[in-house]
Amino acid sequence: MTESIRARYEGAHDDGRPLLGGHRGNPAEHPENTMRSFRSAIAAGCDLIECDVHLSSDGRLVVIHDHTLERTTNGKGLVRDHTAAELRKLDAGEGEKIPLLQEVVELALGKVGLVIEIKQVPALYPGLEEKLLNMLRQLGAMSECAVVSFNHAAIHELRKMEPALQLGIIEGARPMHPGRMLREAGADVYSPHWGAADPQVVQEVHAAGGAVGVWPVDDDTAVAWCKWSKPDSIFTNRPKEIGAALRNWAVV
């Protein structure tokens, strides 16, 4: 039986060793948010892979981080101004295409948990949440996926739309009351920058019934900080190296 993403987090909490997440796949070795990058992260032993989702001009869910095309492809302009077919003609590095979200979900099913960040800031994509839920339901992927966002209102709406889906809120800084923020959004996972997590944050989120996932843990300093703060998952751009560090993690 395929392990749900909730069960993965519960196991990490009980074991004391955080889940390893491939942030945009394995961008240390392959272009971020491409199928090659996601396959590499799975091969590296990741428990989770993370991707970023926008809507094309014709309403397709496409996987790319930025709202613009220039940094990660040979295209120009806004993602939202191009059809999925136009986006798919671009080179996202190493000859890779911009994936459709459905491709990434189908790749992850039965292998790893998939964390989907919806890019609902600063620009909004009306109807994105409904399209995403319909896709996950059609693919039977609801239990193996989580949806996260910096837009906490979008997460709150998703909770009302689908009570069973695992949801997370992302934060760059350290708020006064992360547990309260988690509850108000109806989220399950609180996901701060690793430097904005500490034992008090983790304890408060755990007391609120949630889990903590930090990002991007890419060097020895971040690993050492995580050993101190003890989050439930860490997301990294270097899954092979950080995965090796986690295997040597002394559980106390």
C-alpha positions in Angstrom: 0.0 0.0 0.0 1.3 3.4 -1.0 2.3 5.6 2.0 0.4 8.8 2.4 2.2 12.1 2.9 0.6 12.4 6.3 2.0 9.0 7.3 5.4 10.0 6.1 5.3 13.1 8.4 4.0 11.0 11.3 6.8 8.5 10.8 9.4 11.3 10.8 8.0 12.8 14.0 8.1 9.4 15.7 11.6 8.6 14.4 13.1 11.9 15.1 14.8 12.0 11.7 13.4 14.6 9.3 12.1 13.8 5.8 14.4 14.7 2.9 12.7 16.9 0.3 14.1 17.7 -3.1 13.5 21.4 -3.6 12.4 21.8 -7.2 13.9 18.3 -7.7 17.6 18.1 -7.7 18.7 21.5 -9.1 22.3 20.9 -8.0 22.6 18.4 -10.9 19.8 19.2 -13.3 17.7 22.2 -14.3 15.1 23.0 -11.6 11.5 22.0 -11.9 12.2 19.6 -14.9 11.3 16.0 -15.2 15.0 15.1 -15.2 15.5 17.0 -12.0 12.6 15.3 -10.3 13.7 11.8 -11.4 17.2 12.6 -10.1 15.8 13.6 -6.7 13.8 10.4 -6.5 16.9 8.3 -7.4 18.8 10.2 -4.7 16.5 8.8 -2.1 14.2 11.8 -1.4 11.1 11.2 0.7 9.4 14.2 -0.9 9.8 16.3 -4.0 8.6 19.9 -4.3 7.5 21.8 -7.4 6.0 25.2 -8.2 2.8 25.7 -10.2 1.4 28.5 -12.4 -1.5 28.6 -14.8 -0.9 29.1 -18.5 -3.1 31.5 -20.5 -5.3 28.5 -21.6 -5.7 27.3 -18.0 -3.2 24.5 -17.8 -1.3 23.8 -14.6 2.4 24.1 -15.5 5.5 23.6 -13.4 7.9 26.5 -13.2 9.1 28.7 -10.3 9.2 32.3 -11.5 6.2 34.3 -12.9 8.6 35.2 -15.8 10.4 32.9 -18.2 13.8 34.5 -18.6 15.7 33.0 -15.7 15.0 29.3 -16.3 14.1 29.0 -20.0 15.0 30.5 -23.4 11.6 32.3 -23.4 10.5 35.8 -22.6 7.6 37.4 -20.7 5.1 36.2 -18.2 4.1 32.5 -17.8 0.5 33.5 -17.7 0.6 35.2 -21.1 1.5 31.9 -23.0 -0.5 28.8 -23.8 0.7 25.5 -22.5 1.7 24.5 -26.0 3.8 27.6 -26.4 5.5 27.0 -23.0 6.2 23.4 -23.9 8.2 24.5 -26.9 10.7 26.3 -24.7 14.0 24.9 -23.5 14.1 24.7 -19.7 17.7 23.5 -19.7 19.4 20.3 -21.0 16.7 20.1 -23.6 14.0 19.7 -21.0 10.5 21.1 -21.4 8.4 22.9 -18.8 6.4 20.0 -17.3 2.7 19.9 -16.9 1.8 19.3 -13.3 0.0 16.1 -14.3 3.3 14.6 -15.5 5.0 15.4 -12.1 2.1 13.9 -10.1 2.1 10.7 -12.2 5.9 10.5 -11.7 5.7 10.8 -8.0 2.7 8.5 -7.3 3.8 5.4 -5.4 7.4 6.6 -5.1 7.6 9.9 -3.1 5.3 12.4 -1.5 4.7 15.5 -3.7 4.6 19.0 -2.3 3.0 21.5 -4.7 3.6 25.2 -4.1 0.9 27.3 -5.8 2.4 30.7 -6.9 -0.5 32.8 -5.8 1.7 35.8 -4.9 2.1 38.5 -5.9 -0.1 37.9 -9.0 -3.2 35.8 -8.5 -4.5 33.0 -10.7 -8.3 32.8 -10.3 -9.5 29.2 -10.4 -6.1 27.6 -9.8 -7.2 25.8 -6.6 -10.3 24.3 -8.2 -8.3 23.0 -11.2 -5.6 21.6 -8.9 -8.1 19.7 -6.7 -9.9 18.3 -9.7 -6.7 17.0 -11.1 -5.6 15.4 -7.8 -9.0 13.7 -7.4 -9.0 12.4 -11.0 -5.5 10.9 -10.6 -6.3 9.4 -7.1 -3.4 11.4 -5.8 -4.9 13.3 -2.9 -3.3 11.4 -0.1 0.2 11.5 -1.6 0.3 15.2 -2.2 0.4 18.4 -0.2 -0.3 21.9 -1.3 1.6 24.9 0.2 1.8 28.6 -0.4 3.0 32.0 0.9 -0.7 33.0 0.3 -2.2 31.8 3.5 -5.7 32.9 2.4 -5.5 30.5 -0.5 -4.6 27.7 1.8 -7.5 28.6 4.1 -9.8 28.4 1.0 -8.4 25.1 0.0 -9.1 23.7 3.5 -12.8 24.6 3.1 -12.8 23.0 -0.4 -11.0 19.8 0.6 -10.7 18.9 4.3 -8.7 15.8 3.6 -5.8 17.4 1.7 -2.6 18.1 3.5 -1.8 21.8 3.4 1.1 24.1 4.4 1.9 27.7 4.8 5.3 29.2 3.9 7.0 32.0 5.8 10.3 33.7 5.3 10.6 35.4 8.7 9.8 34.4 12.2 6.3 35.4 13.3 5.3 35.9 16.9 2.8 33.0 17.0 3.5 30.4 14.3 1.1 27.9 15.9 -1.8 30.4 15.8 -0.9 31.3 12.2 -1.1 27.6 11.3 -4.5 27.1 13.0 -5.9 30.3 11.4 -5.0 29.1 7.9 -6.3 25.6 8.6 -2.9 24.2 7.7 -1.0 21.0 8.7 2.6 22.1 8.0 4.4 25.3 8.9 7.2 25.9 6.4 9.7 28.6 7.3 13.2 29.4 6.1 15.6 27.2 8.1 17.1 30.2 9.8 13.6 31.3 11.1 13.0 27.9 12.8 14.2 27.2 16.3 13.2 24.7 19.0 10.5 27.0 20.4 8.9 27.4 16.9 8.9 23.6 16.4 7.4 23.0 19.8 4.7 25.5 19.3 3.7 24.1 15.9 3.7 20.6 17.3 1.5 21.7 20.2 -0.9 23.2 17.6 -1.0 19.7 15.9 1.2 20.6 13.0 4.6 19.7 11.5 7.5 21.9 10.5 9.3 21.8 7.1 12.2 24.1 6.5 14.0 25.3 3.3 16.5 25.5 1.7 19.0 23.4 3.7 22.1 23.4 1.5 25.2 23.6 3.7 26.8 22.4 6.9 25.5 25.5 8.8 21.9 24.8 7.9 22.3 21.1 8.7 23.7 22.0 12.1 20.9 24.4 12.8 18.3 21.8 11.9 19.9 19.3 14.2 19.3 21.8 17.0 15.8 22.9 16.0 14.6 19.4 14.9 12.1 20.1 12.1 10.0 17.3 10.6 11.2 17.8 7.0 14.0 19.6 5.3 14.0 20.7 1.6 17.3 21.1 -0.2 18.7 22.0 -3.6 21.4 19.4 -2.9 19.6 16.1 -2.0 22.6 13.8 -2.5 24.9 15.7 -0.1 22.2 16.6 2.4 20.7 13.1 2.2 24.1 11.7 3.2 24.2 14.1 6.2 20.8 12.9 7.3 21.8 9.3 7.1 24.5 10.1 9.6 22.0 12.0 11.8 22.2 10.8 15.4 18.7 10.5 16.6 18.5 11.5 20.3 
